[in-house]
Amino acid sequence: MNQAEIEKVVDERYGVSPSGLSAVFVKLSDNWGIKLFEEEDLRDEVYAKQELFLEHGYAPELGEKVDIMLGVEQRYGYITERVEVLCNPDWPYTMLWADQHPEEARELEDLNDWLCENVAEIDDMHAGNWGIKNGEYIPIDFGG
């Protein structure tokens, strides 16, 4: 997908795309999306952390960094693989998921602890910030 095609899709989907505290995720295709940030430094920090986790096999694949204009505002993004999201990232869904899946929630806590000790610290790792890739849990939010 070229720059113009990415900008067209983002323009069409930005307002209805899932967002967190610091980024908006826009679906570009069945396999790829773009995470968009207001600050270039934050984008670069999150990209580097996802790259680190990917090197250990615990992250979606990464594509290139892309800077786009959204109307009159600059956005800084990067292309990333789309994976199955564990649950709706909005509260109270994340709490309900943990209550309804206590064994899996404990498994995620243990994995999060291991990742923090062996790869890097990640915060805000509720159920909505985990995905499933090749049958394995992986983080899909790397901070910000």
DSSP file (Angstrom, degrees, kcal/mol; ACC not computed):
  #  RESIDUE AA STRUCTURE BP1 BP2  ACC     N-H-->O    O-->H-N    N-H-->O    O-->H-N    TCO  KAPPA ALPHA  PHI   PSI    X-CA   Y-CA   Z-CA
    1    1 A M              0   0    0      0, 0.0     2,-0.1     0, 0.0    27,-0.0   0.000 360.0 360.0 360.0 129.6    0.0    0.0    0.0
    2    2 A N     >  -     0   0    0      1,-0.1     4,-2.5     4,-0.0     5,-0.2  -0.333 360.0 -95.7 -87.3 173.8    1.5    3.4   -1.0
    3    3 A Q  H  > S+     0   0    0      1,-0.2     4,-2.7     2,-0.2     5,-0.2   0.889 123.1  49.9 -55.4 -46.3    1.4    6.6    1.0
    4    4 A A  H  > S+     0   0    0      1,-0.2     4,-2.0     2,-0.2    -1,-0.2   0.897 111.6  48.5 -63.4 -40.9   -1.7    8.0   -0.8
    5    5 A E  H  > S+     0   0    0      2,-0.2     4,-2.3     1,-0.2    -1,-0.2   0.905 111.8  49.8 -65.8 -41.4   -3.6    4.8   -0.2
    6    6 A I  H  X S+     0   0    0     -4,-2.5     4,-2.8     1,-0.2     5,-0.2   0.942 110.9  49.1 -61.5 -47.9   -2.7    4.7    3.5
    7    7 A E  H  X S+     0   0    0     -4,-2.7     4,-2.5     1,-0.2    -1,-0.2   0.876 110.2  51.6 -60.9 -37.9   -3.8    8.3    3.9
    8    8 A K  H  X S+     0   0    0     -4,-2.0     4,-1.8     2,-0.2    -1,-0.2   0.935 112.4  44.8 -64.7 -46.4   -7.1    7.6    2.2
    9    9 A V  H  X S+     0   0    0     -4,-2.3     4,-2.1     2,-0.2     5,-0.2   0.926 114.2  49.2 -63.9 -44.7   -7.9    4.6    4.4
   10   10 A V  H  X S+     0   0    0     -4,-2.8     4,-2.5     1,-0.2    -2,-0.2   0.924 109.5  52.2 -60.7 -44.7   -6.8    6.5    7.5
   11   11 A D  H  < S+     0   0    0     -4,-2.5     4,-0.3    -5,-0.2    -1,-0.2   0.882 113.8  44.2 -59.0 -38.9   -9.0    9.5    6.6
   12   12 A E  H  < S+     0   0    0     -4,-1.8    -1,-0.2    -5,-0.2    -2,-0.2   0.832 126.7  27.7 -74.1 -33.4  -12.0    7.2    6.1
   13   13 A R  H >< S+     0   0    0     -4,-2.1     3,-1.2    -5,-0.1     4,-0.3   0.533  89.0  96.5-111.3  -8.7  -11.6    5.1    9.3
   14   14 A Y  G >< S+     0   0    0     -4,-2.5     3,-1.3     1,-0.3    -3,-0.1   0.889  85.0  50.1 -55.1 -47.7   -9.8    7.3   11.8
   15   15 A G  G 3  S+     0   0    0     -4,-0.3    -1,-0.3     1,-0.3    -2,-0.1   0.669 116.6  40.8 -68.6 -17.4  -12.9    8.4   13.7
   16   16 A V  G <  S+     0   0    0     -3,-1.2    -1,-0.3    -4,-0.1    -2,-0.2   0.192  92.8 108.1-115.2  14.8  -14.3    4.9   14.1
   17   17 A S  S <  S-     0   0    0     -3,-1.3     9,-0.1    -4,-0.3     2,-0.0  -0.635  77.7 -96.3 -95.3 151.9  -11.1    3.1   14.9
   18   18 A P        -     0   0    0      0, 0.0     7,-2.8     0, 0.0     2,-0.3  -0.342  46.6-172.9 -65.0 144.2  -10.1    1.7   18.4
   19   19 A S  B     -A   24   0A   0      5,-0.2     5,-0.2    -2,-0.0     2,-0.1  -0.964  15.1-165.1-139.4 155.8   -7.8    4.0   20.4
   20   20 A G        -     0   0    0      3,-2.9    70,-0.0    -2,-0.3   121,-0.0  -0.316  54.5 -67.5-115.4-157.1   -5.9    3.9   23.6
   21   21 A L  S    S+     0   0    0      1,-0.2     3,-0.1    -2,-0.1   123,-0.0   0.842 128.5  11.1 -67.8 -32.9   -4.4    6.7   25.7
   22   22 A S  S    S+     0   0    0      1,-0.1    16,-0.5   121,-0.1     2,-0.3   0.477 121.6  44.7-128.3  -3.4   -1.7    7.6   23.2
   23   23 A A        -     0   0    0     14,-0.1    -3,-2.9    15,-0.1     2,-0.4  -0.972  54.3-144.8-144.8 156.7   -2.5    5.9   19.8
   24   24 A V  E     -AB  19  36A   0     12,-1.8    12,-2.8    -2,-0.3     2,-0.6  -0.977  18.2-147.1-117.9 135.5   -5.2    5.1   17.4
   25   25 A F  E     - B   0  35A   0     -7,-2.8     2,-0.5    -2,-0.4    10,-0.2  -0.917  14.4-170.2-106.4 122.2   -5.2    1.8   15.5
   26   26 A V  E     - B   0  34A   0      8,-2.7     8,-2.4    -2,-0.6     2,-0.4  -0.952  21.8-128.2-115.4 125.4   -6.6    1.9   12.0
   27   27 A K  E     + B   0  33A   0     -2,-0.5     6,-0.3     6,-0.2     3,-0.1  -0.561  27.7 174.8 -70.2 125.5   -7.2   -1.3   10.0
   28   28 A L        -     0   0    0      4,-2.1     2,-0.3    -2,-0.4     5,-0.2   0.756  66.5 -20.7 -99.1 -34.8   -5.5   -1.1    6.6
   29   29 A S  S    S-     0   0    0      3,-2.4    -1,-0.3     1,-0.0    53,-0.0  -0.879  82.1 -77.2-156.9-176.5   -6.2   -4.7    5.4
   30   30 A D  S    S+     0   0    0     -2,-0.3     3,-0.0     1,-0.2    -3,-0.0   0.818 131.0  29.3 -62.2 -29.1   -7.1   -8.1    6.8
   31   31 A N  S    S+     0   0    0      1,-0.1    51,-2.6    50,-0.1     2,-0.3   0.603 118.8  48.6-107.9 -14.4   -3.4   -8.5    7.8
   32   32 A W  E     + C   0  81A   0     49,-0.3    -3,-2.4    47,-0.0    -4,-2.1  -0.937  49.1 167.9-135.4 150.8   -2.1   -5.0    8.5
   33   33 A G  E     -BC  27  80A   0     47,-2.6    47,-2.6    -2,-0.3     2,-0.4  -0.856  27.5-119.7-143.6-179.5   -3.0   -1.9   10.3
   34   34 A I  E     -BC  26  79A   0     -8,-2.4    -8,-2.7    -2,-0.3     2,-0.5  -0.997  10.4-147.8-131.2 132.8   -1.3    1.4   11.3
   35   35 A K  E     -BC  25  78A   0     43,-2.4    43,-1.5    -2,-0.4     2,-0.4  -0.876  21.9-159.0 -96.0 128.4   -0.8    2.8   14.8
   36   36 A L  E     -BC  24  77A   0    -12,-2.8   -12,-1.8    -2,-0.5     2,-0.3  -0.921  11.1-177.5-117.9 134.8   -1.0    6.6   14.8
   37   37 A F  E     - C   0  76A   0     39,-2.7    39,-2.7    -2,-0.4   -14,-0.1  -0.868  31.1-136.3-125.1 155.9    0.5    8.9   17.4
   38   38 A E  S    S+     0   0    0    -16,-0.5     2,-0.4    -2,-0.3    36,-0.1   0.715  92.2  56.5 -81.3 -22.8    0.5   12.7   17.9
   39   39 A E     >  -     0   0    0    -17,-0.2     4,-2.0    37,-0.1     5,-0.1  -0.936  67.6-150.8-119.1 132.5    4.2   12.8   18.8
   40   40 A E  H  > S+     0   0    0     -2,-0.4     4,-2.5     1,-0.2     5,-0.2   0.896  98.7  53.8 -64.1 -42.4    7.0   11.5   16.7
   41   41 A D  H  > S+     0   0    0      1,-0.2     4,-2.2     2,-0.2    -1,-0.2   0.894 109.1  48.8 -61.6 -40.3    9.2   10.6   19.8
   42   42 A L  H  > S+     0   0    0      2,-0.2     4,-2.6     1,-0.2     5,-0.3   0.923 110.3  51.1 -66.1 -43.8    6.4    8.6   21.3
   43   43 A R  H  X S+     0   0    0     -4,-2.0     4,-2.7     1,-0.2    -2,-0.2   0.928 111.5  48.1 -55.8 -46.2    5.9    6.7   18.1
   44   44 A D  H  X S+     0   0    0     -4,-2.5     4,-2.2     1,-0.2    -1,-0.2   0.878 111.5  50.0 -65.6 -37.9    9.6    5.9   17.8
   45   45 A E  H  X S+     0   0    0     -4,-2.2     4,-1.8     2,-0.2    -1,-0.2   0.927 114.1  43.9 -64.9 -46.2    9.7    4.8   21.5
   46   46 A V  H  X S+     0   0    0     -4,-2.6     4,-2.6     2,-0.2     5,-0.2   0.893 112.6  52.8 -68.0 -40.2    6.8    2.4   21.1
   47   47 A Y  H  X S+     0   0    0     -4,-2.7     4,-2.6    -5,-0.3    -1,-0.2   0.930 109.3  49.5 -59.3 -46.5    8.1    1.1   17.7
   48   48 A A  H  X S+     0   0    0     -4,-2.2     4,-2.0     1,-0.2    -1,-0.2   0.878 111.4  48.8 -62.6 -38.2   11.4    0.3   19.3
   49   49 A K  H  X S+     0   0    0     -4,-1.8     4,-2.3     2,-0.2    -1,-0.2   0.917 111.5  48.3 -69.9 -41.7    9.8   -1.5   22.2
   50   50 A Q  H  X S+     0   0    0     -4,-2.6     4,-2.6     1,-0.2    -2,-0.2   0.902 110.3  53.4 -63.1 -38.8    7.6   -3.6   19.9
   51   51 A E  H  X S+     0   0    0     -4,-2.6     4,-1.9     2,-0.2    -1,-0.2   0.899 108.1  50.3 -60.8 -41.5   10.7   -4.4   17.8
   52   52 A L  H  X S+     0   0    0     -4,-2.0     4,-0.8     2,-0.2    -2,-0.2   0.927 112.3  45.9 -62.3 -46.4   12.4   -5.6   20.9
   53   53 A F  H ><>S+     0   0    0     -4,-2.3     5,-2.8     1,-0.2     3,-0.7   0.874 109.7  55.4 -65.5 -36.4    9.5   -7.9   21.8
   54   54 A L  H ><5S+     0   0    0     -4,-2.6     3,-1.7     1,-0.2    -1,-0.2   0.881  99.7  59.9 -63.1 -38.2    9.3   -9.1   18.2
   55   55 A E  H 3<5S+     0   0    0     -4,-1.9    -1,-0.2     1,-0.3    -2,-0.2   0.781 108.6  45.5 -59.8 -26.1   12.9  -10.2   18.4
   56   56 A H  T <<5S-     0   0    0     -4,-0.8    -1,-0.3    -3,-0.7    -2,-0.2   0.362 123.3-106.3 -97.0   2.5   11.9  -12.5   21.3
   57   57 A G  T < 5S+     0   0    0     -3,-1.7    -3,-0.2    -4,-0.2    -2,-0.1   0.680  90.4 110.7  84.3  18.6    8.8  -13.7   19.4
   58   58 A Y      < +     0   0    0     -5,-2.8    -4,-0.2    -8,-0.1    -3,-0.1  -0.325  61.7  57.8-124.3  50.9    6.2  -11.8   21.5
   59   59 A A  S    S-     0   0    0     -5,-0.2    81,-0.1    -6,-0.2     3,-0.1  -0.976  83.7 -90.0-165.2 157.9    4.8   -9.1   19.2
   60   60 A P        -     0   0    0      0, 0.0    -6,-0.1     0, 0.0    -2,-0.1  -0.364  60.0 -87.1 -65.1 156.0    3.0   -8.6   15.9
   61   61 A E        -     0   0    0     21,-0.1    20,-2.6    19,-0.1     2,-0.4  -0.237  45.7-130.9 -60.7 154.7    5.2   -8.2   12.8
   62   62 A L  E     -D   80   0A   0     18,-0.2    18,-0.2    -3,-0.1     2,-0.1  -0.867  21.7-175.6-113.4 145.4    6.4   -4.6   12.1
   63   63 A G  E     -     0   0A   0     16,-3.1     2,-0.1    -2,-0.4    18,-0.0  -0.266  44.0 -51.2-111.8-153.9    6.3   -2.6    8.9
   64   64 A E  E     -     0   0A   0     -2,-0.1    15,-2.6    14,-0.1     2,-0.3  -0.364  52.3-104.1 -84.7 161.8    7.7    0.8    8.1
   65   65 A K  E     -D   78   0A   0     13,-0.2     2,-0.4    -2,-0.1    13,-0.3  -0.652  39.3-167.5 -79.6 141.8    7.2    4.1    9.9
   66   66 A V  E     -D   77   0A   0     11,-2.6    11,-2.9    -2,-0.3     2,-0.5  -0.992  13.6-159.5-138.7 126.0    4.8    6.4    8.1
   67   67 A D  E     +D   76   0A   0     -2,-0.4     2,-0.3     9,-0.2     9,-0.2  -0.915  24.4 173.0-103.8 130.1    4.1   10.1    8.7
   68   68 A I  E     -D   75   0A   0      7,-2.4     7,-3.0    -2,-0.5     2,-0.5  -0.918  33.1-120.4-135.2 159.9    0.8   11.3    7.4
   69   69 A M  E     -D   74   0A   0     -2,-0.3     2,-0.7     5,-0.2     5,-0.2  -0.877  18.1-164.8 -97.6 130.4   -1.4   14.4    7.5
   70   70 A L  E >  S-D   73   0A   0      3,-3.7     3,-2.0    -2,-0.5     2,-0.6  -0.888  70.7 -53.3-114.6  96.7   -4.8   13.9    9.0
   71   71 A G  T 3  S-     0   0    0     -2,-0.7   -60,-0.0     1,-0.3    -2,-0.0  -0.635 121.9 -24.6  67.2-117.7   -6.6   17.0    7.8
   72   72 A V  T 3  S+     0   0    0     -2,-0.6     2,-0.4    -3,-0.1    -1,-0.3   0.323 122.6  94.1-104.9   5.8   -4.3   19.8    9.0
   73   73 A E  E <  S- D   0  70A   0     -3,-2.0    -3,-3.7     0, 0.0     2,-0.3  -0.843  71.1-130.5-107.1 135.4   -2.7   17.7   11.7
   74   74 A Q  E     - D   0  69A   0     -2,-0.4     2,-0.4    -5,-0.2    -5,-0.2  -0.610  24.5-170.1 -78.1 136.1    0.5   15.7   11.5
   75   75 A R  E     - D   0  68A   0     -7,-3.0    -7,-2.4    -2,-0.3     2,-0.5  -0.969  12.3-148.4-127.3 146.9    0.4   12.1   12.7
   76   76 A Y  E     +CD  37  67A   0    -39,-2.7   -39,-2.7    -2,-0.4     2,-0.2  -0.963  31.8 158.5-117.2 122.3    3.3    9.7   13.2
   77   77 A G  E     -CD  36  66A   0    -11,-2.9   -11,-2.6    -2,-0.5     2,-0.3  -0.764  29.2-148.3-135.6 177.3    2.6    6.1   12.6
   78   78 A Y  E     -CD  35  65A   0    -43,-1.5   -43,-2.4   -13,-0.3     2,-0.3  -0.983  26.7-114.3-149.5 148.7    3.9    2.7   11.9
   79   79 A I  E     +C   34   0A   0    -15,-2.6   -16,-3.1    -2,-0.3     2,-0.3  -0.596  39.9 174.4 -80.2 137.8    2.6   -0.3   10.1
   80   80 A T  E     -CD  33  62A   0    -47,-2.6   -47,-2.6    -2,-0.3   -18,-0.2  -0.991  34.5 -96.2-145.7 152.4    2.0   -3.4   12.2
   81   81 A E  E     -C   32   0A   0    -20,-2.6     2,-0.5    -2,-0.3   -49,-0.3  -0.360  34.9-127.5 -65.2 142.3    0.5   -6.8   11.8
   82   82 A R        +     0   0    0    -51,-2.6     2,-0.3    -2,-0.1   -21,-0.1  -0.812  33.8 176.0 -89.4 131.5   -3.2   -7.4   12.8
   83   83 A V        -     0   0    0     -2,-0.5     2,-0.3    50,-0.1    50,-0.2  -0.838  42.5 -76.7-126.8 168.6   -3.7  -10.3   15.2
   84   84 A E  E     -E  132   0B   0     48,-1.2    48,-2.6    -2,-0.3     2,-0.4  -0.495  48.0-133.4 -65.4 127.8   -6.7  -11.6   17.0
   85   85 A V  E     -E  131   0B   0     -2,-0.3    46,-0.3    46,-0.2     3,-0.1  -0.689   6.1-136.7 -85.9 136.6   -7.5   -9.4   20.0
   86   86 A L  S    S-     0   0    0     44,-2.5     2,-0.3    -2,-0.4    42,-0.2   0.916  75.2 -25.0 -61.2 -45.9   -8.1  -11.2   23.2
   87   87 A C  S    S-     0   0    0     40,-0.4    -1,-0.2    43,-0.4    43,-0.1  -0.974  86.6 -61.7-158.2 168.8  -11.1   -9.1   24.2
   88   88 A N        -     0   0    0     -2,-0.3    40,-0.2     1,-0.2     9,-0.1  -0.370  46.2-141.0 -53.7 126.4  -12.7   -5.6   23.7
   89   89 A P        +     0   0    0      0, 0.0     2,-0.2     0, 0.0    39,-0.2   0.547  69.8  99.5 -75.5  -4.8  -10.1   -3.2   25.2
   90   90 A D  S >> S-     0   0    0     38,-0.1     3,-1.1     1,-0.0     4,-1.0  -0.565  80.4 -83.7 -84.4 144.6  -12.7   -1.0   26.8
   91   91 A W  T 34 S+     0   0    0      1,-0.3    -1,-0.0    -2,-0.2     0, 0.0  -0.621 110.1  27.7 -71.5 139.9  -13.6   -1.1   30.4
   92   92 A P  T 3> S+     0   0    0      0, 0.0     4,-2.6     0, 0.0     3,-0.3  -0.965 112.5  67.3 -94.8   7.2  -15.6   -3.0   31.8
   93   93 A Y  H <> S+     0   0    0     -3,-1.1     4,-2.8     1,-0.2    -2,-0.2   0.875  98.9  53.4 -58.2 -39.0  -15.0   -5.7   29.1
   94   94 A T  H  X S+     0   0    0     -4,-1.0     4,-1.9     1,-0.2    -1,-0.2   0.894 111.3  45.7 -64.6 -38.6  -11.4   -6.3   30.3
   95   95 A M  H  > S+     0   0    0     -3,-0.3     4,-2.3     2,-0.2    -2,-0.2   0.897 112.6  50.7 -69.9 -40.4  -12.5   -6.9   33.9
   96   96 A L  H  X S+     0   0    0     -4,-2.6     4,-2.4     2,-0.2    -2,-0.2   0.912 109.1  51.7 -63.1 -41.9  -15.4   -9.1   32.8
   97   97 A W  H  X S+     0   0    0     -4,-2.8     4,-1.6    -5,-0.2    -2,-0.2   0.940 110.1  48.4 -60.2 -47.0  -13.0  -11.2   30.6
   98   98 A A  H  < S+     0   0    0     -4,-1.9     7,-0.2     1,-0.2    -1,-0.2   0.891 113.0  48.2 -62.0 -39.8  -10.6  -11.6   33.6
   99   99 A D  H  < S+     0   0    0     -4,-2.3    -1,-0.2     1,-0.2    -2,-0.2   0.868 115.4  44.2 -67.1 -36.4  -13.5  -12.7   35.9
  100  100 A Q  H  < S+     0   0    0     -4,-2.4    -1,-0.2     1,-0.2    -2,-0.2   0.640 121.8  38.2 -83.7 -15.5  -14.9  -15.1   33.3
  101  101 A H     X  +     0   0    0     -4,-1.6     4,-2.6    -5,-0.2    -1,-0.2  -0.496  65.7 158.4-132.4  62.7  -11.5  -16.6   32.4
  102  102 A P  H  > S+     0   0    0      0, 0.0     4,-2.0     0, 0.0     5,-0.2   0.848  75.0  50.7 -62.2 -35.8   -9.5  -16.8   35.7
  103  103 A E  H  > S+     0   0    0      2,-0.2     4,-2.1     1,-0.2     5,-0.1   0.936 113.7  44.3 -67.9 -44.4   -7.1  -19.5   34.5
  104  104 A E  H  > S+     0   0    0      2,-0.2     4,-2.5     1,-0.2    -1,-0.2   0.884 110.8  55.4 -65.7 -37.7   -6.2  -17.5   31.4
  105  105 A A  H  X S+     0   0    0     -4,-2.6     4,-2.1    -7,-0.2    -1,-0.2   0.898 108.8  47.6 -61.8 -40.0   -5.9  -14.3   33.4
  106  106 A R  H  X S+     0   0    0     -4,-2.0     4,-2.5     2,-0.2    -1,-0.2   0.894 109.9  53.1 -66.4 -39.2   -3.4  -15.9   35.7
  107  107 A E  H  X S+     0   0    0     -4,-2.1     4,-2.5     1,-0.2    -2,-0.2   0.905 109.3  49.0 -61.9 -40.7   -1.5  -17.2   32.7
  108  108 A L  H  X S+     0   0    0     -4,-2.5     4,-3.0     2,-0.2    -2,-0.2   0.900 109.6  51.7 -65.4 -40.7   -1.3  -13.7   31.3
  109  109 A E  H  X S+     0   0    0     -4,-2.1     4,-2.4     2,-0.2    -2,-0.2   0.924 111.6  47.1 -60.9 -44.0   -0.1  -12.3   34.6
  110  110 A D  H  X S+     0   0    0     -4,-2.5     4,-2.4     2,-0.2    -2,-0.2   0.915 113.6  47.7 -64.4 -43.1    2.7  -15.0   34.7
  111  111 A L  H  X S+     0   0    0     -4,-2.5     4,-2.9     2,-0.2    -2,-0.2   0.914 110.8  51.7 -64.0 -42.5    3.6  -14.2   31.0
  112  112 A N  H  X S+     0   0    0     -4,-3.0     4,-2.5     1,-0.2    -2,-0.2   0.921 110.1  49.2 -60.2 -44.0    3.6  -10.5   31.7
  113  113 A D  H  X S+     0   0    0     -4,-2.4     4,-1.9     2,-0.2    -1,-0.2   0.923 112.3  48.1 -60.1 -44.6    5.9  -11.0   34.7
  114  114 A W  H  X S+     0   0    0     -4,-2.4     4,-2.4     1,-0.2     5,-0.3   0.924 111.9  49.0 -63.2 -44.7    8.3  -13.2   32.6
  115  115 A L  H  X>S+     0   0    0     -4,-2.9     4,-2.9     1,-0.2     5,-1.5   0.906 110.2  51.2 -61.9 -42.0    8.3  -10.6   29.8
  116  116 A C  H  <5S+     0   0    0     -4,-2.5    -1,-0.2     1,-0.2    -2,-0.2   0.867 116.0  41.8 -63.3 -35.9    9.1   -7.8   32.3
  117  117 A E  H  <5S+     0   0    0     -4,-1.9    -2,-0.2    -5,-0.2    -1,-0.2   0.817 128.2  27.9 -79.2 -31.8   11.9   -9.8   33.7
  118  118 A N  H  <5S+     0   0    0     -4,-2.4    -3,-0.2    -5,-0.2    -2,-0.2   0.611 134.3  14.8-111.5 -15.5   13.4  -11.1   30.5
  119  119 A V  T  <5S-     0   0    0     -4,-2.9     2,-0.3    -5,-0.3    -3,-0.2   0.637 113.6 -53.5-122.5 -71.3   12.5   -8.6   27.7
  120  120 A A      < -     0   0    0     -5,-1.5    -1,-0.2   -67,-0.0     2,-0.2  -0.964  55.4 -82.7-169.7 159.9   11.3   -5.2   29.0
  121  121 A E        -     0   0    0     -2,-0.3     2,-0.4    -5,-0.1    -8,-0.1  -0.505  41.5-175.1 -70.7 135.3    8.8   -3.6   31.3
  122  122 A I        -     0   0    0     -2,-0.2     3,-0.2   -10,-0.2     2,-0.2  -0.998   7.2-155.1-132.3 141.5    5.3   -3.1   29.8
  123  123 A D        +     0   0    0     -2,-0.4    20,-0.2     1,-0.2     3,-0.1  -0.623  65.2  30.4-109.6 166.8    2.5   -1.3   31.6
  124  124 A D        +     0   0    0     -2,-0.2     2,-1.3     1,-0.2    -1,-0.2   0.873  64.9 168.0  58.7  43.4   -1.3   -1.4   31.4
  125  125 A M        +     0   0    0     -3,-0.2    -1,-0.2     3,-0.1   -13,-0.1  -0.388  12.0 150.8 -93.3  60.7   -1.4   -5.0   30.4
  126  126 A H    >   -     0   0    0     -2,-1.3     3,-2.4    -3,-0.1   -31,-0.1  -0.328  66.4 -89.1 -76.8 171.3   -5.1   -5.7   30.9
  127  127 A A  G >  S+     0   0    0      1,-0.3     3,-1.3   -33,-0.2   -40,-0.4   0.775 124.9  63.0 -57.0 -29.9   -6.8   -8.4   28.8
  128  128 A G  G 3  S+     0   0    0      1,-0.3    -1,-0.3   -39,-0.2    -3,-0.1   0.595  97.0  58.6 -73.2  -9.9   -7.6   -5.8   26.0
  129  129 A N  G <  S+     0   0    0     -3,-2.4    11,-2.5   -41,-0.1    12,-0.9   0.143  93.3  83.7-104.9  18.7   -3.9   -5.2   25.4
  130  130 A W  E <   - F   0 139B   0     -3,-1.3   -44,-2.5     9,-0.2   -43,-0.4  -0.909  55.4-173.6-118.3 148.8   -3.2   -8.9   24.6
  131  131 A G  E     -EF  85 138B   0      7,-3.4     7,-2.4    -2,-0.3     2,-0.5  -0.769  22.6-119.7-128.4 177.6   -3.6  -10.6   21.3
  132  132 A I  E     +EF  84 137B   0    -48,-2.6   -48,-1.2    -2,-0.3     2,-0.4  -0.989  28.4 174.3-125.3 125.1   -3.3  -14.2   20.0
  133  133 A K  E >  S- F   0 136B   0      3,-2.7     3,-1.9    -2,-0.5   -50,-0.1  -0.993  74.2 -12.2-132.0 124.5   -0.8  -15.1   17.3
  134  134 A N  T 3  S-     0   0    0     -2,-0.4    -1,-0.1     1,-0.3     3,-0.1   0.860 129.6 -55.1  53.5  38.0   -0.2  -18.7   16.2
  135  135 A G  T 3  S+     0   0    0      1,-0.2     2,-0.3     0, 0.0    -1,-0.3   0.510 117.7 108.7  78.3   4.8   -2.2  -19.8   19.2
  136  136 A E  E <  S-F  133   0B   0     -3,-1.9    -3,-2.7     0, 0.0     2,-0.3  -0.875  72.2-112.8-116.9 146.9    0.1  -17.9   21.7
  137  137 A Y  E     +F  132   0B   0     -2,-0.3    -5,-0.2    -5,-0.2    -7,-0.0  -0.563  39.7 173.0 -72.8 136.8   -0.6  -14.8   23.7
  138  138 A I  E     -F  131   0B   0     -7,-2.4    -7,-3.4    -2,-0.3   -79,-0.1  -0.993  34.8-108.0-140.2 147.7    1.4  -11.8   22.8
  139  139 A P  E     -F  130   0B   0      0, 0.0    -9,-0.2     0, 0.0     3,-0.1  -0.450  26.1-176.6 -67.4 148.1    1.2   -8.1   23.9
  140  140 A I        +     0   0    0    -11,-2.5     2,-0.5     1,-0.2   -10,-0.2   0.369  67.5  64.9-124.1  -0.5   -0.2   -5.7   21.4
  141  141 A D        -     0   0    0    -12,-0.9    -1,-0.2   -18,-0.1     3,-0.1  -0.988  55.1-178.4-125.3 122.2    0.2   -2.5   23.3
  142  142 A F        -     0   0    0     -2,-0.5     2,-0.1     1,-0.4   -93,-0.1   0.029  49.0 -91.9-114.8  26.4    3.8   -1.4   24.0
  143  143 A G              0   0    0    -20,-0.2    -1,-0.4   -19,-0.1  -121,-0.1  -0.376 360.0 360.0 104.8-176.6    3.3    1.7   26.0
  144  144 A G              0   0    0     -2,-0.1    -1,-0.1    -3,-0.1  -102,-0.0   0.365 360.0 360.0 136.7 360.0    3.0    5.4   25.4
